Amino acid sequence: MTHPLIVLAGPTASGKTALALQLAQEFDGEIVSCDSVAVYREMEIGTAKPSREERTLVQHHMIDVAWPDEACTAGDYSRGAREALAGITERGHLPIVAGGTGLYLRALIDGLFPSPPVHPGHRERLRERARTHGAAYVHRLLTRLDPAAAAAIHANDVPKVVRAIEVSLAAKQPLTEQWQKGRDPLTGYRILRLGLEPPRSLLYERINQRAAAMFDRGLIEETERLIERYGPDCRPLTSLGYAEAAAVLRGELTREQAVAQAQQGHRNYAKRQATWFRREPDFHWLKGFGDDRVITEQALQQVSHHLNDNSSS
């Protein structure tokens, strides 16, 4: 017997949270977040997590499951998310995986490959290059080695970029090719994959508004508190928004410059997300925002059909 599973993906600011809530309320569902920064506690403003009120309406999983100074890898996420899926189905509810971190979604559904041994000197040399030449430099190295992995990993996330490069070098093949080997795919579910694809110009307007709103809501102050508690080298603080806020605190950017850089960074990230999910198989694309009434109706119809279709169960 297989259980229905809904996957909702798309770029940042495309309305995934709103649509996931609608689906969960309509079909007695629970939401499994698929976001590599939302897993961290105390990081609220810069993560665009569902609000506390939204989380009281529908049970959410894989949000606030780690402290900022703890590692939460794709493998950690996959294990926790699979446990959440099992609990949701045992309760007779519909699991809805919603988010924009393509690597984590792939780890959840397709499983992970056995990691090859890496050369002990590669990591430190790559980190030194990042320190001396900047994060964008090592990200360009990854782009030459593995364009697909580079599209999925933000340039500011130096630890993930370095890891992808060293694994590719150790195995002498791109990381994304290795993902196809020795995986432990998710079983027992029949999956409906829904992707949000709003018009790019309108999406970018939303992204700009959201990034500016984060600073208005106190992103710099939140970043300052996190730095005081976890230190300036805390890995999640390299993520979009937090990195620019930290630069303001160091006196490297003005607030206006930080907002502009965060807006540009989020727009670039959205483009990479769209590229990543377009390469994934079996997505049903919804040409609009998740909080649009027409798109909501289309999604409700597709989910209803999926739940009533016993031919694949």
Summary of the structure (lengths in Angstrom):
residues: 313
radius of gyration: 19.3
end to end distance: 6.4
largest distance: 60.6
contacts: 1031
relative contact order: 0.18
helix: 57%
strand: 11%
